[in-house]
Amino acid sequence: MTRPKPIRGTAPCTLRIDSLDGEGVGVARADGKVTFVAGALPGEEIVAQVYEGTPRYDRARLLEVQRAASQRVTPRCPHAGVCGGCSLQHLEASAQIAVKQRHLEEQLWQIGKVRPERILPPIAGPSFGYRRKARLSVRVPATRGVLVGFREYHSSYVAEMESCAVLDPRVGERILDLRALIARLHNPRIIPQIEVACSDEVAALVFRHLEALPPTDEELLRLFGQTHNLQIWLQSAGPDSLRCISESDPQALFYDLPEYDVRLAFSPLVFTQVNASINPVLVHRALALLDPQVGEHIADLFCGLGNFTLPIARAGAKVLGIEGERRLTALGSANAAANGLAERVEFRCADLAQESLDEVLAGHPVRKLLIDPPRSGAIEILKGIGPTIERLVYVSCNPDTLARDAGYLVQQLGFRLRCAGVVNMFPHTAHVESVALFTR
């Protein structure tokens, strides 16, 4: 475990924490300067020591909580406060959601100068063992054994972990086993990362390797999978190099959306929502806001493998799913066929950063949009929205870009922000997922 070192000559200081920033870090203001203190909560009086100073702000390490916030709790995970995977385990779960809702509302006003007409109740679920997609780093330091896990807060070092409380337990309880496995390989340093992908029935691990593995190493990995009931994949280069060594015909990864009688198959490396408990509720809310009707045309932008597309089609609408990654559109088309929805769905591969919305929607009398963009948002796409679009549901993973885009939709295009609310997709982190409805 590494700790930030104090700046020489600085003494511990007493601070009062005013708020949390967008990363869940405590913010103190004194003598005209801001100090960031990880692990501190609003309203607390603490003792901290500065380890990084700039003309505009300092970063300090929490030494002591002199007066604790009423919502402070003891983290379940022994690595909380060191591992950068979670930043809010010391804050009670319902308070985490309140912080995220407040952050969304503040960003909508401060950046977009808009306020929702209605605040949606937050979507929440289990706080531990929820994470089904992750990328674990692997390092072999000269002074320590093999490390497998997430990076430390504000550091390039990998945290020394024995378990992970937020990962699916099939993997989260195997961190020590993974460390021992990597240590037995011929050259542990050629494994930089392990991709985690889990479904209800299968937990898969993808070992990225920078050089060819000898047969003895492959056998060790295969036996590890058999012992712990894990599906083992190897990746030597790009996605096309992916191969399963556990079985010749590996059991498919999939997740279900029972409300819509939809099953979506996926491969270990493609994007899916990480929280299997929250995703069905998110899909339900998005569709309730979109209100798809039988026979109408709807476009799903940044559609991935069809998480929203196929449920919209199941409701009877005709759906155009647009995605920039060809692997995902191929999976989407296959999923549409497997679910008996091929006649209602068209998946198209298009770069939404390069093609105009008019070009993308040509030939489709679309009046409603669902959009689930990356963290950078969708401002260029929104600039192409014409007067025929009457209803837009925006699923966001970044409140800053949602706020910017909301400002454009309301102030430039004449939409109304009917409602917005948070989705606690990543409990114990500062990550804010949200959904908003815009109508003319």
matplotlib code that plots the C-alpha trace (Angstrom):
import matplotlib.pyplot as plt

x = [0.0, 1.3, 0.3, 0.8, 3.7, 3.2, 5.0, 8.1, 7.5, 3.7, 2.0, -1.4, -4.3, -7.9, -10.5, -14.3, -15.6, -18.3, -19.2, -18.2, -16.8, -17.8, -15.4, -16.8, -13.9, -14.4, -14.0, -12.8, -12.5, -10.2, -8.3, -9.5, -8.1, -9.8, -8.5, -9.5, -9.6, -10.5, -12.6, -14.0, -17.7, -19.7, -20.1, -17.2, -14.3, -11.1, -7.3, -5.5, -2.0, -1.3, 0.6, 0.1, -0.1, -0.8, -1.7, -5.4, -5.9, -4.3, -4.8, -4.5, -4.6, -7.2, -5.5, -8.4, -12.1, -12.7, -16.5, -18.0, -21.1, -24.2, -24.2, -20.7, -20.5, -17.7, -16.9, -17.5, -14.4, -11.1, -9.4, -11.8, -9.8, -6.9, -8.4, -9.7, -12.5, -14.8, -14.8, -17.9, -18.1, -17.8, -21.1, -24.5, -26.1, -29.2, -27.0, -24.9, -28.0, -29.0, -25.5, -25.8, -29.3, -28.1, -25.1, -27.3, -29.6, -26.7, -25.0, -28.2, -28.6, -24.9, -24.0, -27.2, -29.3, -32.2, -34.3, -36.5, -40.2, -40.2, -37.6, -37.8, -37.5, -34.0, -33.4, -31.3, -30.5, -28.0, -24.9, -22.4, -21.6, -23.3, -20.5, -20.5, -18.2, -14.7, -11.1, -8.6, -5.0, -2.1, 1.3, 4.4, 6.3, 10.0, 9.4, 6.1, 4.4, 1.8, -1.0, -4.4, -7.1, -8.0, -5.6, -5.2, -6.9, -5.1, -2.3, -1.0, -0.2, -2.4, -4.0, -2.9, -6.3, -7.4, -11.0, -13.5, -16.9, -18.5, -17.5, -19.7, -18.6, -17.6, -14.7, -14.5, -13.8, -11.1, -8.6, -6.0, -6.4, -5.8, -2.7, -1.4, -2.3, -0.4, 2.6, 2.9, 3.0, 6.3, 6.5, 3.8, 4.8, 3.2, -0.3, -1.2, -4.9, -7.9, -11.3, -14.3, -17.7, -20.4, -23.9, -26.4, -24.9, -21.4, -18.5, -15.8, -12.2, -10.2, -6.4, -4.7, -1.1, 1.6, 3.6, 2.7, 1.9, 3.7, 1.4, 2.1, 0.7, -2.4, -3.0, -2.6, -5.2, -7.6, -7.3, -8.0, -11.2, -12.3, -11.5, -13.4, -16.1, -14.9, -14.8, -11.2, -10.4, -7.1, -6.5, -3.2, -4.0, -7.2, -10.8, -10.5, -7.7, -10.1, -10.3, -11.8, -9.5, -12.1, -14.2, -14.4, -18.0, -18.2, -21.5, -22.8, -23.0, -26.4, -28.7, -32.5, -35.1, -38.1, -40.6, -40.1, -39.4, -35.9, -32.6, -29.4, -26.3, -23.0, -19.2, -16.8, -15.2, -18.3, -20.0, -22.9, -24.4, -22.4, -25.3, -27.7, -30.2, -30.4, -30.4, -34.0, -35.4, -33.5, -34.9, -38.4, -38.1, -36.7, -39.5, -42.1, -40.8, -40.4, -44.0, -43.5, -46.7, -47.4, -46.3, -44.5, -40.9, -38.3, -34.5, -32.1, -28.8, -25.6, -27.7, -25.0, -26.2, -29.9, -30.4, -33.2, -33.8, -35.3, -37.6, -38.9, -39.5, -41.3, -43.7, -44.7, -42.7, -40.3, -36.8, -33.7, -30.6, -27.5, -24.1, -20.5, -19.0, -19.7, -19.3, -22.2, -24.5, -23.8, -24.7, -27.8, -29.0, -28.4, -30.2, -33.2, -33.4, -33.1, -35.9, -38.2, -37.9, -35.9, -38.9, -39.3, -35.6, -32.8, -29.3, -27.0, -23.3, -22.6, -20.2, -22.5, -19.7, -19.2, -22.6, -25.5, -28.7, -30.6, -28.4, -28.7, -32.5, -33.1, -36.1, -37.4, -40.2, -38.9, -40.7, -39.1, -35.4, -33.7, -30.1, -27.5, -24.2, -20.7, -19.3, -18.6, -22.3, -24.1, -24.0, -23.1, -25.9, -28.4, -27.6, -29.1, -32.5, -35.3, -38.8, -40.3, -38.7, -41.2, -39.9, -36.4, -35.3, -31.6, -29.7, -26.5, -23.4, -22.0, -24.1, -21.8, -22.4, -26.1, -26.4, -24.6, -26.8, -30.0, -29.2, -29.0, -32.2, -34.2, -32.7, -31.9, -34.4, -37.4, -37.7, -39.0, -37.1, -40.0, -38.2, -34.8, -33.4, -30.5, -29.8, -27.4, -25.7, -22.4, -23.0, -20.1, -18.6, -19.2, -20.3, -23.7, -26.0, -29.2, -32.2, -34.1, -37.2, -37.4, -40.6, -41.6]
y = [0.0, 3.4, 6.6, 10.1, 11.8, 15.2, 18.2, 18.9, 21.5, 21.3, 20.6, 18.9, 21.3, 21.3, 21.7, 21.7, 19.9, 21.9, 19.5, 16.6, 17.1, 15.1, 12.3, 11.9, 13.7, 16.1, 19.8, 22.3, 26.1, 28.1, 31.4, 31.6, 28.2, 24.9, 21.7, 18.2, 15.4, 11.9, 10.0, 13.2, 14.0, 17.3, 18.8, 17.0, 18.6, 16.7, 16.8, 16.5, 17.0, 18.5, 16.3, 18.2, 21.9, 24.3, 28.0, 27.1, 24.1, 21.6, 17.8, 16.5, 13.1, 12.5, 11.9, 12.1, 12.7, 14.9, 15.3, 12.7, 13.2, 11.4, 9.5, 8.1, 4.3, 1.8, 0.4, -3.3, -3.7, -3.6, -2.0, 1.0, 4.3, 2.8, 1.1, 3.6, 1.3, 2.8, 6.3, 6.4, 3.2, 5.4, 7.1, 5.5, 4.1, 6.3, 9.4, 8.4, 8.5, 11.9, 13.3, 12.0, 13.5, 16.8, 16.8, 16.1, 19.0, 21.4, 20.5, 21.0, 24.5, 25.6, 24.3, 24.1, 26.7, 24.4, 22.7, 19.6, 20.1, 16.9, 15.0, 11.2, 8.9, 7.4, 3.9, 1.8, -1.8, -4.0, -2.2, -5.1, -8.0, -6.1, -5.4, -7.9, -6.1, -4.9, -4.6, -5.8, -4.6, -7.0, -5.8, -7.5, -4.9, -5.6, -5.3, -7.2, -10.2, -10.2, -7.7, -8.1, -5.5, -1.8, 1.1, 3.1, 6.4, 9.1, 6.8, 4.5, 1.8, -1.3, -1.7, -4.7, -6.5, -9.8, -9.5, -7.1, -6.5, -4.9, -7.4, -10.4, -12.8, -15.5, -13.2, -10.8, -13.6, -15.0, -12.1, -14.0, -17.1, -15.0, -13.5, -17.0, -18.2, -15.3, -15.9, -19.5, -18.5, -18.7, -14.9, -13.1, -9.7, -10.5, -10.4, -6.7, -7.1, -9.4, -8.6, -9.7, -10.5, -12.3, -13.5, -15.4, -18.7, -18.0, -16.0, -15.3, -14.1, -12.8, -12.8, -10.3, -11.5, -9.6, -12.6, -16.2, -18.4, -21.7, -24.8, -25.3, -21.8, -22.5, -25.7, -23.8, -21.3, -24.0, -26.0, -22.8, -22.3, -25.9, -25.6, -22.3, -22.8, -19.9, -19.6, -18.7, -16.8, -15.5, -12.3, -11.8, -8.7, -7.1, -8.4, -10.9, -12.7, -13.7, -17.5, -19.7, -22.4, -23.7, -25.5, -25.9, -24.7, -22.2, -21.6, -18.2, -15.1, -13.5, -11.5, -11.4, -8.6, -10.7, -7.8, -7.7, -11.4, -10.5, -12.4, -10.6, -12.7, -10.9, -11.7, -11.0, -7.9, -5.9, -3.2, -4.2, -2.4, -3.6, -3.9, -6.7, -5.7, -2.1, -2.5, -4.0, -1.1, 1.4, -0.1, 0.0, 3.7, 4.6, 2.9, 4.4, 7.8, 7.1, 5.6, 3.5, 2.8, 0.0, 0.8, 4.1, 4.7, 5.2, 5.6, 4.3, 6.1, 4.6, 1.5, -1.1, -4.6, -3.7, -3.2, -0.6, -1.4, -4.8, -3.9, -1.0, -3.4, -5.8, -2.9, -3.0, -0.1, -0.2, 0.6, 1.8, 1.1, 3.1, 2.1, 2.9, -0.5, -3.2, -6.0, -4.6, -4.1, -7.7, -8.9, -6.7, -8.2, -11.7, -10.9, -9.5, -12.6, -14.9, -13.0, -13.0, -9.3, -9.1, -7.6, -4.7, -3.8, -2.6, -2.2, 0.1, 0.8, 4.5, 7.0, 9.5, 11.9, 12.1, 11.6, 14.0, 12.9, 13.6, 11.1, 8.5, 8.7, 9.0, 6.9, 6.5, 8.8, 9.0, 11.2, 9.8, 9.3, 7.3, 8.3, 6.7, 8.4, 8.0, 10.3, 13.0, 13.4, 14.1, 17.8, 17.4, 14.9, 17.1, 19.9, 17.9, 17.3, 18.6, 19.7, 16.3, 14.9, 15.4, 13.2, 12.4, 10.2, 10.8, 8.1, 9.6, 8.4, 12.0, 14.8, 17.5, 16.6, 15.9, 19.4, 20.9, 19.0, 19.8, 23.5, 23.2, 21.2, 23.6, 27.0, 26.4, 23.8, 24.6, 21.4, 21.2, 19.2, 17.3, 15.2, 13.8, 11.5, 9.4, 5.7, 4.2, 1.9, 2.1, 2.1, 3.3, 5.3, 8.9, 7.8, 9.3, 7.6, 9.4, 9.5, 12.6, 13.2, 16.1, 16.9, 19.8]
z = [0.0, -1.0, 0.7, -0.7, 1.1, 2.8, 1.3, 3.3, 6.0, 6.0, 9.3, 9.7, 9.6, 10.7, 8.0, 7.7, 4.7, 2.7, -0.1, -2.3, -5.8, -8.9, -7.8, -4.3, -2.8, 0.2, -0.6, 2.1, 1.5, 3.7, 3.2, -0.4, -1.4, -2.0, -0.5, -1.7, 0.9, -0.2, 2.4, 4.0, 4.1, 4.1, 7.6, 9.0, 10.9, 10.1, 10.5, 7.1, 5.7, 2.3, -0.1, -3.3, -3.7, -6.6, -6.7, -7.1, -4.9, -2.5, -2.1, 1.4, 3.1, 5.8, 9.2, 11.6, 11.7, 14.7, 14.2, 11.9, 9.7, 10.8, 7.5, 7.8, 8.0, 8.3, 4.8, 4.3, 2.1, 4.0, 0.9, 0.8, 1.0, -0.8, -3.8, -6.3, -7.5, -4.8, -3.4, -1.3, 0.8, 3.9, 3.1, 3.8, 0.7, 0.6, 1.2, -1.8, -4.0, -2.6, -3.4, -7.0, -7.5, -6.1, -8.4, -11.4, -10.5, -9.9, -13.2, -15.1, -13.7, -13.6, -17.0, -19.0, -17.2, -17.1, -14.4, -14.8, -14.3, -12.3, -10.4, -11.0, -8.0, -8.0, -9.3, -6.8, -6.1, -4.3, -3.2, -3.2, -5.5, -8.3, -10.8, -13.7, -16.0, -15.0, -16.1, -13.5, -13.7, -13.2, -12.0, -10.7, -8.6, -7.8, -4.1, -3.8, -5.3, -8.0, -7.6, -9.2, -8.8, -9.3, -9.1, -6.0, -5.7, -7.7, -8.5, -11.2, -8.6, -8.3, -4.9, -2.9, -2.7, -1.4, -2.5, -4.0, -2.4, -5.4, -8.0, -8.8, -6.0, -8.5, -9.3, -6.4, -3.9, -6.2, -6.1, -4.0, -6.2, -9.3, -7.7, -7.0, -10.5, -12.2, -10.0, -11.3, -14.9, -16.8, -17.2, -15.1, -16.6, -19.9, -18.4, -18.1, -17.4, -16.9, -18.3, -16.3, -17.9, -16.1, -16.9, -14.6, -15.6, -16.8, -15.3, -17.9, -17.5, -20.5, -19.9, -22.1, -22.9, -24.6, -25.7, -26.7, -23.7, -23.4, -23.3, -19.6, -18.9, -20.9, -19.0, -15.7, -16.8, -18.0, -14.8, -12.8, -14.8, -14.1, -10.4, -9.9, -12.5, -14.6, -18.4, -19.5, -22.6, -24.0, -26.0, -27.7, -29.8, -30.9, -30.4, -33.3, -31.4, -28.6, -28.0, -25.3, -23.8, -21.4, -24.0, -27.7, -27.9, -24.9, -23.3, -24.4, -22.2, -22.1, -19.9, -19.8, -19.8, -18.6, -18.8, -22.6, -23.2, -24.5, -24.2, -25.3, -26.0, -25.8, -26.1, -23.2, -24.7, -25.8, -23.7, -21.6, -18.5, -15.5, -13.0, -13.8, -11.1, -12.2, -16.0, -16.3, -14.1, -16.3, -19.5, -18.0, -17.0, -20.4, -22.3, -20.0, -20.8, -24.5, -24.7, -27.9, -29.9, -32.3, -35.8, -35.1, -36.1, -33.4, -33.6, -30.9, -31.2, -29.7, -29.4, -28.6, -28.9, -28.5, -24.8, -25.5, -29.2, -28.7, -25.9, -28.0, -30.9, -28.5, -27.8, -31.4, -32.8, -35.8, -34.6, -36.2, -34.1, -34.8, -33.5, -34.5, -33.7, -36.2, -33.8, -31.8, -34.7, -35.8, -32.3, -32.3, -35.5, -34.3, -31.0, -33.0, -35.1, -32.0, -30.3, -33.3, -33.8, -37.1, -39.0, -36.6, -36.1, -38.4, -37.0, -38.9, -38.3, -38.6, -37.1, -35.4, -35.0, -38.7, -40.3, -40.0, -38.3, -41.5, -43.4, -40.6, -40.4, -44.2, -45.2, -41.6, -40.5, -36.9, -34.4, -31.2, -30.2, -27.5, -27.1, -24.8, -25.8, -24.4, -21.7, -24.3, -24.9, -28.2, -28.9, -32.6, -33.1, -31.4, -33.7, -36.5, -34.9, -37.1, -36.2, -36.7, -33.5, -30.8, -28.0, -26.8, -24.0, -23.0, -21.0, -19.7, -18.0, -17.4, -15.8, -17.2, -20.9, -20.2, -18.7, -21.7, -24.2, -22.2, -22.4, -26.2, -26.5, -24.4, -25.3, -29.0, -30.1, -28.0, -26.1, -22.5, -19.9, -18.5, -15.9, -14.9, -12.3, -11.3, -11.7, -9.2, -11.6, -9.7, -5.9, -3.8, -6.7, -7.7, -11.1, -11.9, -14.4, -15.2, -17.5, -18.8, -21.0, -23.4, -25.4, -27.8]

ax = plt.figure().add_subplot(projection="3d")
ax.plot(x, y, z, "-o")
ax.set_aspect("equal")
plt.show()
